[in-house]
Amino acid sequence: MRVPVLLLVFFALCACADDSSYIPEVPQGDPQRGRAALVQFDCGVCHVIPGIPAAVGQVGPALDNYALRPYLAGKFPNEPETLVRWILDAPAMAPQTAMPAIAMSQQEARDAAAYLYMSD
């Protein structure tokens, strides 16, 4: 009797693993304000960012489909709080990164993260 129960749990977990409709939630993050913050802080100088026509940078990675990425900077779990910390001070997390610390507020970083998770 145990084997069928374990198989049922396994298949249920597998079914959830590829849920492309999942969008991480950034507490108190506002995607509309986040779009404005990404423009204001010139994030598009280094990144291509969906929904921001002037964001055509080629230095950093394109930021499309961000919610589907398992890792941030190739080594940190792609979770809202981690993304907020990365946006604010990437060098503190990965000293060799080319991304600079950004002089935005915690709220602006939350908003920017919310936008990135919502963009295609």
TIRO-2110 file (N, C-alpha, C; in Angstrom, 1 decimal):
// TIRO-2110
0.8, -1.2, 0.0, N, 1, A
0.0, 0.0, 0.0, CA, 1, A
0.9, 1.3, 0.0, C, 1, A
2.1, 1.2, 0.5, N, 2, A
2.9, 2.4, 0.6, CA, 2, A
3.4, 2.9, -0.7, C, 2, A
3.7, 2.0, -1.6, N, 3, A
4.2, 2.4, -2.9, CA, 3, A
3.2, 3.2, -3.7, C, 3, A
2.0, 2.9, -3.8, N, 4, A
1.0, 3.8, -4.5, CA, 4, A
0.9, 5.2, -3.9, C, 4, A
1.0, 5.3, -2.6, N, 5, A
0.9, 6.6, -1.9, CA, 5, A
2.1, 7.4, -2.3, C, 5, A
3.3, 6.8, -2.2, N, 6, A
4.5, 7.5, -2.6, CA, 6, A
4.5, 7.9, -4.0, C, 6, A
4.0, 7.0, -4.9, N, 7, A
4.0, 7.4, -6.3, CA, 7, A
3.0, 8.6, -6.5, C, 7, A
1.9, 8.6, -5.8, N, 8, A
0.9, 9.7, -5.9, CA, 8, A
1.5, 11.0, -5.5, C, 8, A
2.3, 11.0, -4.4, N, 9, A
3.0, 12.2, -3.9, CA, 9, A
4.0, 12.6, -4.9, C, 9, A
4.8, 11.7, -5.5, N, 10, A
5.8, 12.0, -6.4, CA, 10, A
5.2, 12.7, -7.7, C, 10, A
4.1, 12.1, -8.2, N, 11, A
3.5, 12.7, -9.4, CA, 11, A
2.9, 14.0, -9.1, C, 11, A
2.3, 14.2, -8.0, N, 12, A
1.7, 15.5, -7.6, CA, 12, A
2.8, 16.5, -7.5, C, 12, A
4.0, 16.2, -7.0, N, 13, A
5.1, 17.2, -6.9, CA, 13, A
5.6, 17.5, -8.3, C, 13, A
5.7, 16.5, -9.2, N, 14, A
6.2, 16.7, -10.5, CA, 14, A
5.2, 17.6, -11.3, C, 14, A
3.9, 17.4, -11.1, N, 15, A
3.0, 18.3, -11.8, CA, 15, A
3.1, 19.7, -11.4, C, 15, A
3.5, 20.0, -10.2, N, 16, A
3.6, 21.4, -9.7, CA, 16, A
5.0, 22.0, -10.2, C, 16, A
5.9, 21.2, -10.5, N, 17, A
7.3, 21.7, -10.7, CA, 17, A
7.4, 22.5, -12.0, C, 17, A
6.5, 22.3, -13.0, N, 18, A
6.6, 23.0, -14.2, CA, 18, A
5.3, 23.9, -14.3, C, 18, A
5.0, 24.6, -13.3, N, 19, A
3.9, 25.5, -13.3, CA, 19, A
4.3, 26.9, -13.8, C, 19, A
4.2, 27.1, -15.2, N, 20, A
4.7, 28.3, -15.7, CA, 20, A
3.7, 29.5, -15.4, C, 20, A
2.6, 29.2, -14.7, N, 21, A
1.7, 30.3, -14.4, CA, 21, A
2.1, 30.9, -13.0, C, 21, A
3.1, 30.3, -12.3, N, 22, A
3.5, 30.8, -11.0, CA, 22, A
4.2, 32.1, -11.1, C, 22, A
3.8, 33.1, -10.4, N, 23, A
4.5, 34.4, -10.3, CA, 23, A
4.9, 34.6, -8.9, C, 23, A
6.1, 34.7, -8.5, N, 24, A
6.5, 35.0, -7.2, CA, 24, A
5.9, 36.3, -6.7, C, 24, A
5.5, 36.4, -5.5, N, 25, A
4.9, 37.6, -4.9, CA, 25, A
5.9, 38.4, -4.1, C, 25, A
6.1, 39.6, -4.4, N, 26, A
7.0, 40.5, -3.7, CA, 26, A
6.1, 41.3, -2.7, C, 26, A
6.2, 41.1, -1.4, N, 27, A
5.4, 41.8, -0.5, CA, 27, A
5.6, 43.3, -0.6, C, 27, A
4.5, 44.0, -0.7, N, 28, A
4.4, 45.5, -0.9, CA, 28, A
5.1, 45.9, -2.2, C, 28, A
5.3, 45.1, -3.1, N, 29, A
5.8, 45.5, -4.4, CA, 29, A
4.7, 45.9, -5.4, C, 29, A
5.0, 46.9, -6.1, N, 30, A
4.0, 47.4, -7.1, CA, 30, A
4.7, 47.4, -8.5, C, 30, A
4.2, 46.5, -9.4, N, 31, A
4.9, 46.4, -10.7, CA, 31, A
4.9, 47.7, -11.5, C, 31, A
3.8, 48.5, -11.4, N, 32, A
3.8, 49.8, -12.2, CA, 32, A
4.9, 50.8, -11.7, C, 32, A
5.0, 50.9, -10.4, N, 33, A
6.1, 51.7, -9.8, CA, 33, A
7.4, 51.1, -10.1, C, 33, A
7.5, 49.8, -10.2, N, 34, A
8.7, 49.1, -10.5, CA, 34, A
9.2, 49.4, -11.9, C, 34, A
8.3, 49.5, -12.8, N, 35, A
8.6, 49.8, -14.2, CA, 35, A
9.3, 51.2, -14.2, C, 35, A
8.6, 52.2, -13.5, N, 36, A
9.1, 53.5, -13.4, CA, 36, A
10.5, 53.6, -12.8, C, 36, A
10.7, 52.8, -11.7, N, 37, A
12.1, 52.7, -11.1, CA, 37, A
13.1, 52.2, -12.0, C, 37, A
12.8, 51.1, -12.8, N, 38, A
13.8, 50.6, -13.7, CA, 38, A
14.2, 51.6, -14.8, C, 38, A
13.2, 52.4, -15.2, N, 39, A
13.5, 53.5, -16.1, CA, 39, A
14.3, 54.6, -15.4, C, 39, A
13.9, 55.0, -14.3, N, 40, A
14.6, 56.1, -13.6, CA, 40, A
16.0, 55.8, -13.2, C, 40, A
16.3, 54.5, -12.9, N, 41, A
17.7, 54.2, -12.5, CA, 41, A
18.5, 53.6, -13.7, C, 41, A
18.0, 53.8, -14.9, N, 42, A
18.7, 53.5, -16.1, CA, 42, A
19.1, 52.0, -16.2, C, 42, A
18.3, 51.1, -15.7, N, 43, A
18.6, 49.7, -15.7, CA, 43, A
18.7, 49.2, -17.2, C, 43, A
18.0, 49.8, -18.1, N, 44, A
18.1, 49.4, -19.5, CA, 44, A
19.4, 49.8, -20.2, C, 44, A
20.3, 50.5, -19.5, N, 45, A
21.6, 50.7, -20.1, CA, 45, A
22.4, 49.4, -20.2, C, 45, A
22.1, 48.5, -19.3, N, 46, A
22.9, 47.3, -19.2, CA, 46, A
22.0, 46.1, -19.6, C, 46, A
20.7, 46.2, -19.4, N, 47, A
19.8, 45.0, -19.6, CA, 47, A
18.7, 45.3, -20.7, C, 47, A
18.3, 44.3, -21.4, N, 48, A
17.0, 44.3, -22.2, CA, 48, A
15.9, 44.0, -21.2, C, 48, A
14.9, 44.9, -21.1, N, 49, A
13.8, 44.7, -20.1, CA, 49, A
12.5, 44.8, -20.9, C, 49, A
11.7, 43.7, -20.9, N, 50, A
10.4, 43.7, -21.6, CA, 50, A
9.5, 44.9, -21.1, C, 50, A
8.8, 45.5, -22.0, N, 51, A
7.9, 46.6, -21.7, CA, 51, A
8.6, 47.9, -21.5, C, 51, A
9.9, 48.0, -21.7, N, 52, A
10.6, 49.2, -21.6, CA, 52, A
11.4, 49.4, -22.9, C, 52, A
10.8, 50.1, -23.9, N, 53, A
11.4, 50.2, -25.2, CA, 53, A
12.9, 50.6, -25.2, C, 53, A
13.3, 51.5, -24.4, N, 54, A
14.7, 52.1, -24.4, CA, 54, A
15.6, 51.1, -23.7, C, 54, A
15.1, 50.1, -23.0, N, 55, A
16.0, 49.1, -22.3, CA, 55, A
16.5, 48.1, -23.3, C, 55, A
17.7, 48.4, -23.9, N, 56, A
18.3, 47.6, -24.9, CA, 56, A
19.7, 47.2, -24.6, C, 56, A
20.1, 47.4, -23.4, N, 57, A
21.5, 47.1, -23.0, CA, 57, A
22.0, 45.7, -23.3, C, 57, A
23.2, 45.5, -23.5, N, 58, A
23.8, 44.2, -23.8, CA, 58, A
24.9, 43.8, -22.8, C, 58, A
25.1, 44.6, -21.8, N, 59, A
26.2, 44.2, -20.8, CA, 59, A
25.7, 43.1, -19.9, C, 59, A
24.5, 43.3, -19.3, N, 60, A
23.9, 42.3, -18.5, CA, 60, A
22.9, 41.4, -19.2, C, 60, A
22.4, 40.4, -18.6, N, 61, A
21.5, 39.5, -19.2, CA, 61, A
20.1, 40.2, -19.5, C, 61, A
19.4, 39.7, -20.5, N, 62, A
18.1, 40.1, -20.7, CA, 62, A
17.2, 39.7, -19.5, C, 62, A
16.3, 40.5, -19.1, N, 63, A
15.5, 40.2, -17.9, CA, 63, A
14.1, 39.8, -18.2, C, 63, A
13.9, 39.1, -19.4, N, 64, A
12.6, 38.6, -19.7, CA, 64, A
12.3, 37.3, -19.0, C, 64, A
11.0, 36.9, -18.8, N, 65, A
10.6, 35.7, -18.2, CA, 65, A
11.3, 35.4, -16.9, C, 65, A
11.5, 36.4, -16.1, N, 66, A
12.3, 36.3, -14.8, CA, 66, A
11.6, 35.4, -13.8, C, 66, A
10.3, 35.3, -13.8, N, 67, A
9.7, 34.4, -12.8, CA, 67, A
10.0, 32.9, -13.1, C, 67, A
10.4, 32.6, -14.3, N, 68, A
10.6, 31.2, -14.7, CA, 68, A
12.0, 30.8, -14.4, C, 68, A
12.9, 31.7, -14.0, N, 69, A
14.3, 31.4, -13.8, CA, 69, A
14.5, 30.7, -12.4, C, 69, A
15.2, 29.6, -12.4, N, 70, A
15.4, 29.0, -11.1, CA, 70, A
16.5, 29.7, -10.2, C, 70, A
17.4, 30.4, -10.9, N, 71, A
18.5, 31.0, -10.1, CA, 71, A
18.7, 32.5, -10.5, C, 71, A
19.2, 33.2, -9.6, N, 72, A
19.6, 34.6, -9.8, CA, 72, A
21.1, 34.7, -9.9, C, 72, A
21.6, 35.3, -10.9, N, 73, A
23.1, 35.4, -11.1, CA, 73, A
23.7, 34.0, -11.1, C, 73, A
22.9, 33.0, -11.5, N, 74, A
23.5, 31.7, -11.7, CA, 74, A
23.8, 30.9, -10.4, C, 74, A
23.5, 31.5, -9.2, N, 75, A
23.9, 30.8, -8.0, CA, 75, A
23.0, 31.0, -6.8, C, 75, A
22.1, 32.0, -6.9, N, 76, A
21.2, 32.2, -5.7, CA, 76, A
19.8, 31.8, -6.1, C, 76, A
19.0, 31.2, -5.2, N, 77, A
17.6, 30.9, -5.6, CA, 77, A
16.9, 32.1, -6.0, C, 77, A
16.1, 32.0, -7.0, N, 78, A
15.3, 33.1, -7.5, CA, 78, A
14.1, 33.3, -6.6, C, 78, A
14.2, 34.0, -5.5, N, 79, A
13.2, 34.3, -4.6, CA, 79, A
13.0, 35.8, -4.4, C, 79, A
11.8, 36.3, -4.1, N, 80, A
11.6, 37.7, -4.1, CA, 80, A
12.6, 38.5, -3.2, C, 80, A
12.8, 38.0, -2.0, N, 81, A
13.7, 38.8, -1.0, CA, 81, A
15.2, 38.7, -1.6, C, 81, A
15.6, 37.7, -2.2, N, 82, A
16.9, 37.6, -2.7, CA, 82, A
17.1, 38.5, -3.9, C, 82, A
16.0, 38.6, -4.8, N, 83, A
16.1, 39.5, -5.9, CA, 83, A
16.1, 41.0, -5.4, C, 83, A
15.4, 41.3, -4.4, N, 84, A
15.4, 42.7, -3.8, CA, 84, A
16.8, 43.0, -3.3, C, 84, A
17.4, 42.1, -2.6, N, 85, A
18.8, 42.3, -2.1, CA, 85, A
19.8, 42.5, -3.3, C, 85, A
19.6, 41.6, -4.3, N, 86, A
20.5, 41.7, -5.5, CA, 86, A
20.4, 43.1, -6.2, C, 86, A
19.2, 43.5, -6.4, N, 87, A
19.0, 44.8, -7.0, CA, 87, A
19.7, 45.9, -6.2, C, 87, A
19.5, 45.9, -4.9, N, 88, A
20.1, 47.0, -4.1, CA, 88, A
21.6, 46.9, -4.0, C, 88, A
22.2, 45.7, -3.9, N, 89, A
23.6, 45.6, -3.6, CA, 89, A
24.2, 44.3, -4.1, C, 89, A
24.2, 44.1, -5.4, N, 90, A
24.7, 42.9, -6.0, CA, 90, A
26.2, 42.6, -5.6, C, 90, A
27.1, 43.6, -5.5, N, 91, A
28.4, 43.3, -5.1, CA, 91, A
28.6, 42.7, -3.7, C, 91, A
27.7, 43.0, -2.8, N, 92, A
27.7, 42.4, -1.5, CA, 92, A
27.4, 40.9, -1.5, C, 92, A
26.7, 40.5, -2.5, N, 93, A
26.3, 39.1, -2.6, CA, 93, A
27.3, 38.3, -3.5, C, 93, A
27.8, 39.0, -4.5, N, 94, A
28.8, 38.4, -5.5, CA, 94, A
29.8, 39.4, -5.8, C, 94, A
30.9, 39.5, -5.1, N, 95, A
31.9, 40.6, -5.3, CA, 95, A
32.4, 40.7, -6.7, C, 95, A
32.4, 39.6, -7.5, N, 96, A
33.0, 39.7, -8.8, CA, 96, A
32.0, 40.1, -9.9, C, 96, A
30.7, 40.4, -9.5, N, 97, A
29.7, 40.8, -10.5, CA, 97, A
30.0, 42.1, -11.1, C, 97, A
29.6, 42.3, -12.3, N, 98, A
29.7, 43.6, -13.0, CA, 98, A
28.6, 44.5, -12.6, C, 98, A
27.5, 44.0, -12.0, N, 99, A
26.4, 44.9, -11.6, CA, 99, A
26.8, 45.7, -10.4, C, 99, A
26.5, 47.0, -10.5, N, 100, A
26.9, 47.9, -9.3, CA, 100, A
25.8, 47.9, -8.3, C, 100, A
26.1, 48.4, -7.1, N, 101, A
25.1, 48.6, -6.1, CA, 101, A
24.2, 49.8, -6.7, C, 101, A
22.9, 49.7, -6.4, N, 102, A
22.0, 50.7, -7.0, CA, 102, A
21.5, 51.5, -5.8, C, 102, A
21.6, 52.8, -6.0, N, 103, A
21.2, 53.8, -4.9, CA, 103, A
19.7, 54.0, -5.0, C, 103, A
18.9, 52.9, -4.9, N, 104, A
17.4, 53.1, -4.8, CA, 104, A
17.0, 52.6, -3.4, C, 104, A
15.8, 53.0, -3.1, N, 105, A
15.2, 52.7, -1.8, CA, 105, A
14.8, 51.2, -1.8, C, 105, A
14.6, 50.7, -0.6, N, 106, A
14.1, 49.3, -0.4, CA, 106, A
12.8, 49.2, -1.2, C, 106, A
11.9, 50.2, -1.0, N, 107, A
10.6, 50.1, -1.7, CA, 107, A
10.8, 50.1, -3.2, C, 107, A
11.6, 50.9, -3.7, N, 108, A
11.9, 51.0, -5.2, CA, 108, A
12.4, 49.6, -5.7, C, 108, A
13.3, 49.0, -4.9, N, 109, A
13.8, 47.7, -5.3, CA, 109, A
12.7, 46.6, -5.2, C, 109, A
11.8, 46.7, -4.2, N, 110, A
10.6, 45.8, -4.2, CA, 110, A
9.8, 46.0, -5.4, C, 110, A
9.5, 47.2, -5.7, N, 111, A
8.7, 47.5, -6.9, CA, 111, A
9.3, 47.0, -8.2, C, 111, A
10.7, 47.2, -8.3, N, 112, A
11.4, 46.7, -9.5, CA, 112, A
11.3, 45.2, -9.6, C, 112, A
11.5, 44.5, -8.5, N, 113, A
11.4, 43.1, -8.5, CA, 113, A
10.0, 42.6, -8.9, C, 113, A
9.0, 43.3, -8.4, N, 114, A
7.6, 42.9, -8.7, CA, 114, A
7.4, 43.1, -10.2, C, 114, A
7.9, 44.1, -10.8, N, 115, A
7.8, 44.3, -12.3, CA, 115, A
8.5, 43.2, -13.0, C, 115, A
9.7, 42.9, -12.6, N, 116, A
10.5, 41.8, -13.3, CA, 116, A
9.8, 40.5, -13.3, C, 116, A
9.1, 40.2, -12.2, N, 117, A
8.4, 38.9, -12.1, CA, 117, A
7.1, 38.9, -12.9, C, 117, A
6.6, 40.1, -13.2, N, 118, A
5.4, 40.2, -14.0, CA, 118, A
5.7, 40.3, -15.5, C, 118, A
6.9, 40.6, -15.9, N, 119, A
7.2, 40.9, -17.3, CA, 119, A
7.4, 39.6, -18.1, C, 119, A
7.2, 39.6, -19.3, N, 120, A
7.4, 38.4, -20.2, CA, 120, A
8.7, 38.5, -20.8, C, 120, A
END
